[in-house]
Protein backbone atom coordinates (compact mmCIF):
# COMPACT_ATOMS: atom_id res chain seq x y z
CA UNK A 1 0.00 0.00 0.00
CA UNK A 2 1.40 3.37 -1.04
CA UNK A 3 1.80 5.89 1.79
CA UNK A 4 -0.19 8.87 0.52
CA UNK A 5 -3.26 10.90 1.31
CA UNK A 6 -4.22 10.85 -2.37
CA UNK A 7 -7.02 8.28 -2.33
CA UNK A 8 -10.42 8.39 -4.02
CA UNK A 9 -12.24 8.18 -0.68
CA UNK A 10 -10.47 11.31 0.53
CA UNK A 11 -11.53 13.11 -2.64
CA UNK A 12 -15.07 11.78 -2.13
CA UNK A 13 -15.09 13.11 1.44
CA UNK A 14 -14.00 16.57 0.21
CA UNK A 15 -16.74 16.64 -2.42
CA UNK A 16 -19.33 15.41 0.12
CA UNK A 17 -18.21 18.20 2.46
CA UNK A 18 -18.77 20.73 -0.34
CA UNK A 19 -22.26 19.31 -0.89
CA UNK A 20 -23.00 19.49 2.81
CA UNK A 21 -21.81 23.11 2.94
CA UNK A 22 -23.98 23.99 -0.07
CA UNK A 23 -26.99 22.49 1.71
CA UNK A 24 -26.20 24.29 4.98
CA UNK A 25 -25.52 27.69 3.42
CA UNK A 26 -28.27 27.69 0.81
CA UNK A 27 -30.69 24.79 1.21
CA UNK A 28 -32.93 24.42 -1.80
CA UNK A 29 -35.08 21.90 -3.60
CA UNK A 30 -38.11 20.02 -2.34
CA UNK A 31 -37.79 18.15 0.92
CA UNK A 32 -38.95 14.86 -0.59
CA UNK A 33 -35.72 14.70 -2.59
CA UNK A 34 -33.80 14.14 0.64
CA UNK A 35 -35.36 10.71 1.13
CA UNK A 36 -34.61 9.69 -2.45
CA UNK A 37 -31.08 10.97 -1.95
CA UNK A 38 -30.59 8.58 0.95
CA UNK A 39 -31.93 5.73 -1.20
CA UNK A 40 -29.44 6.63 -3.95
CA UNK A 41 -26.56 6.88 -1.46
CA UNK A 42 -27.47 3.49 0.04
CA UNK A 43 -27.66 1.96 -3.44
CA UNK A 44 -24.18 3.35 -4.09
CA UNK A 45 -22.95 1.85 -0.84
CA UNK A 46 -24.43 -1.53 -1.80
CA UNK A 47 -22.71 -1.36 -5.20
CA UNK A 48 -19.42 -0.49 -3.51
CA UNK A 49 -19.70 -3.42 -1.12
CA UNK A 50 -20.58 -5.79 -3.98
CA UNK A 51 -17.61 -4.60 -6.07
CA UNK A 52 -15.21 -4.75 -3.11
CA UNK A 53 -16.42 -8.23 -2.21
CA UNK A 54 -15.98 -9.32 -5.84
CA UNK A 55 -12.39 -8.07 -5.83
CA UNK A 56 -11.58 -9.65 -2.47
CA UNK A 57 -13.04 -12.95 -3.65
CA UNK A 58 -10.76 -12.75 -6.69
CA UNK A 59 -7.84 -12.15 -4.29
CA UNK A 60 -6.77 -8.88 -5.84
CA UNK A 61 -6.23 -5.44 -4.39
CA UNK A 62 -8.82 -2.71 -3.96
CA UNK A 63 -5.99 -0.21 -3.39
CA UNK A 64 -5.94 2.17 -6.39
CA UNK A 65 -2.15 2.44 -6.02
CA UNK A 66 -1.69 -1.32 -5.65
CA UNK A 67 -0.52 -3.94 -8.10
CA UNK A 68 -3.39 -6.14 -9.33
CA UNK A 69 -2.98 -9.90 -9.07
CA UNK A 70 -6.04 -10.77 -11.13
CA UNK A 71 -8.21 -9.03 -13.71
CA UNK A 72 -11.76 -8.96 -12.34
CA UNK A 73 -14.46 -9.00 -15.02
CA UNK A 74 -17.35 -10.60 -13.13
CA UNK A 75 -20.08 -9.20 -10.90
CA UNK A 76 -20.45 -5.42 -11.25
CA UNK A 77 -17.26 -5.36 -13.34
CA UNK A 78 -19.31 -6.82 -16.22
CA UNK A 79 -21.16 -3.50 -16.46
CA UNK A 80 -18.39 -1.02 -15.65
CA UNK A 81 -14.60 -1.14 -15.42
CA UNK A 82 -14.90 1.11 -12.37
CA UNK A 83 -18.01 0.18 -10.38
CA UNK A 84 -16.50 1.44 -7.12
CA UNK A 85 -16.08 4.89 -8.65
CA UNK A 86 -19.62 4.70 -10.04
CA UNK A 87 -20.73 3.87 -6.48
CA UNK A 88 -18.79 6.86 -5.15
CA UNK A 89 -20.56 9.13 -7.65
CA UNK A 90 -23.94 7.68 -6.64
CA UNK A 91 -23.15 8.27 -2.96
CA UNK A 92 -22.09 11.84 -3.66
CA UNK A 93 -25.20 12.60 -5.74
CA UNK A 94 -27.45 10.98 -3.15
CA UNK A 95 -25.90 12.88 -0.26
CA UNK A 96 -26.21 16.18 -2.14
CA UNK A 97 -29.93 15.46 -2.46
CA UNK A 98 -30.13 14.43 1.19
CA UNK A 99 -28.34 17.65 2.20
CA UNK A 100 -31.02 19.64 0.27
CA UNK A 101 -28.43 20.79 -2.29
CA UNK A 102 -29.68 19.26 -5.56
CA UNK A 103 -28.29 22.09 -7.69
CA UNK A 104 -24.84 21.39 -6.27
CA UNK A 105 -25.08 17.69 -7.18
CA UNK A 106 -24.41 18.07 -10.90
CA UNK A 107 -21.23 20.20 -10.72
CA UNK A 108 -19.91 18.26 -7.72
CA UNK A 109 -20.47 14.84 -9.31
CA UNK A 110 -18.98 16.10 -12.60
CA UNK A 111 -15.98 17.50 -10.73
CA UNK A 112 -15.51 14.27 -8.80
CA UNK A 113 -15.64 12.20 -12.00
CA UNK A 114 -13.07 14.50 -13.61
CA UNK A 115 -10.70 14.19 -10.63
CA UNK A 116 -11.01 10.39 -10.53
CA UNK A 117 -10.66 10.15 -14.31
CA UNK A 118 -7.47 12.21 -14.25
CA UNK A 119 -5.77 11.13 -11.01
CA UNK A 120 -6.56 7.44 -10.64
CA UNK A 121 -8.09 5.63 -13.61
CA UNK A 122 -5.22 6.12 -16.11
CA UNK A 123 -2.67 4.72 -13.65
CA UNK A 124 -4.90 1.81 -12.67
CA UNK A 125 -5.58 0.95 -16.31
CA UNK A 126 -1.89 1.20 -17.15
CA UNK A 127 -1.05 -1.34 -14.43
CA UNK A 128 -3.84 -3.64 -15.67
CA UNK A 129 -2.63 -3.34 -19.28
CA UNK A 130 0.92 -4.22 -18.22
CA UNK A 131 -0.13 -7.13 -16.02
CA UNK A 132 -2.79 -8.60 -18.36
CA UNK A 133 -2.11 -7.20 -21.86
CA UNK A 134 -4.44 -9.35 -23.95
CA UNK A 135 -7.16 -9.91 -21.38
CA UNK A 136 -7.35 -6.23 -20.42
CA UNK A 137 -7.45 -5.14 -24.07
CA UNK A 138 -10.43 -7.42 -24.66
CA UNK A 139 -12.13 -6.32 -21.43
CA UNK A 140 -11.54 -2.67 -22.26
CA UNK A 141 -13.20 -3.07 -25.66
CA UNK A 142 -16.33 -4.71 -24.33
CA UNK A 143 -16.81 -2.90 -21.00
CA UNK A 144 -17.25 0.84 -20.61
CA UNK A 145 -15.14 2.83 -18.17
CA UNK A 146 -18.08 4.27 -16.22
CA UNK A 147 -21.44 2.96 -17.47
C-alpha positions, 0 to 999 in steps of 0.5 A, spaced: 500 500 500 502 506 497 503 511 503 499 517 501 493 521 502 491 521 495 485 516 495 479 516 491 475 516 498 479 522 501 476 526 494 469 523 495 469 526 502 471 533 500 466 533 495 461 530 500 463 536 504 462 541 499 455 538 498 454 538 505 456 546 505 452 547 499 446 544 503 447 548 509 448 555 506 443 555 501 438 549 502 434 548 496 429 543 492 423 540 495 424 536 501 422 529 498 428 529 494 432 528 501 429 521 502 430 519 495 437 521 496 438 517 501 436 511 497 441 513 492 446 513 497 445 506 500 444 503 493 451 506 491 454 503 498 451 496 496 454 497 489 461 499 492 460 493 497 458 488 492 464 490 487 469 490 493 467 483 495 468 481 488 475 483 488 476 480 495 473 474 492 478 474 486 484 475 491 486 482 488 487 489 491 482 494 492 488 499 493 488 504 487 495 504 487 496 497 488 498 492 483 493 487 481 494 480 481 487 478 477 483 481 472 476 482 475 471 481 469 465 478 473 459 481 478 459 489 477 465 489 473 461 486 467 457 493 467 463 497 468 470 497 469 470 502 475 463 500 479 466 502 485 467 509 482 460 509 479 458 507 487 462 513 489 458 518 484 452 515 486 453 516 494 455 523 492 449 525 488 445 521 493 448 525 499 447 532 495 440 530 495 439 528 502 443 535 504 437 539 500 443 541 495 440 538 488 443 544 484 450 542 487 449 535 485 451 536 478 457 540 478 460 536 484 459 529 481 462 532 474 468 534 478 468 528 482 468 524 475 473 529 472 478 528 478 477 520 478 478 520 471 485 524 471 488 522 477 486 514 478 483 511 472 489 512 467 494 509 472 490 503 474 488 501 467 496 502 465 497 497 471 492 492 468 494 493 461 501 491 463 499 485 467 494 482 463 495 485 456 491 481 452 485 480 457 485 487 459 485 489 451 479 485 450 475 487 457 476 494 455 473 493 448 467 490 451 466 494 458 465 501 458 469 505 463 463 508 467 457 505 465 
